[in-house]
C-alpha cells in the first residue's frame, strides 16, 4: 500500500499522540481498544500534546517578554496540518513526544483514580463508578483487604488478603495471600498456605468482605 504525502505528514505529526495513547494503554487497566478507538485516542491525545506545548510556549513567551529574553519559536503544528507547503518542524515533534510522556502519565492518573467520575458523583451528574464492572469496583475499594471466597461448586472457602486481581478475560483471576482453606459445607479447616491463585467463572464464586 502506497502512502500519500498527506498521509505521511499526518502520521508524523500525530506521532506524539500515538506515544501518549500507548502510555495510557500500558498504565491503565481498561478493556482492549479496537484499532479505530486507538486511532481516535491518538488523535485526541495528539492534539492535547500540541495544545499543552502551545500553552507552555505562551507562558514562557510572557515571561521572556517581561525579562527581555528571546521569544521561543512559534508552534507550527496547526499551520503544517492545514498547509501542505509548510515545513514540518522535527524539533517540535520531538518536544511534543516528551510532552506526550507527561500527558500520558496525567491522563493515566485521572483514569486510574476515577477523578472524572468522582467529580461527576460529587456534583450528582452521574452515579457511574468508573470501574469496568462491579467485580472491579468491589475489589478496588480501599475498605477491601481481607475476603472470604466461597467456591460452592467445589465445597471450598478461601479466606485471605487480596494481593492482586484481574478484571478482563472470560475467567478473571484472583490472588490471595495468607490464606486459610476450609470446607464450605462443614466449616472444617483444611490447610493454610502463603498464596492461592484462583481463576474461575465469577458466577461460581461468592466473595465476602471479612
C-alpha positions, 0 to 999 in steps of 0.5 A: 500500500502506497502512502500519500504525502498527506498521509505521511505528514499526518502520521508524523505529526500525530506521532506524539499522540500515538506515544501518549495513547500507548502510555495510557494503554500500558498504565491503565487497566481498561478493556482492549481498544479496537484499532479505530478507538486507538486511532481516535485516542491518538488523535485526541491525545495528539492534539492535547500534546500540541495544545499543552506545548502551545500553552507552555510556549505562551507562558514562557513567551510572557515571561521572556517578554517581561525579562527581555529574553528571546521569544521561543519559536512559534508552534507550527503544528496547526499551520503544517496540518492545514498547509501542505507547503509548510515545513514540518518542524522535527524539533517540535515533534520531538518536544511534543513526544516528551510532552506526550510522556507527561500527558500520558502519565496525567491522563493515566492518573485521572483514569486510574483514580476515577477523578472524572467520575468522582467529580461527576458523583460529587456534583450528582451528574452521574452515579457511574463508578468508573470501574469496568464492572462491579467485580472491579469496583468491589475489589478496588475499594480501599475498605477491601483487604481481607475476603472470604471466597466461597467456591460452592461448586467445589465445597471450598472457602478461601479466606485471605488478603487480596494481593492482586486481581484481574478484571478482563478475560472470560475467567478473571483471576484472583490472588490471595495471600495468607490464606486459610482453606476450609470446607464450605459445607462443614466449616472444617479447616483444611490447610493454610498456605502463603498464596492461592491463585484462583481463576474461575467463572465469577458466577461460581464464586461468592466473595465476602468482605471479612 
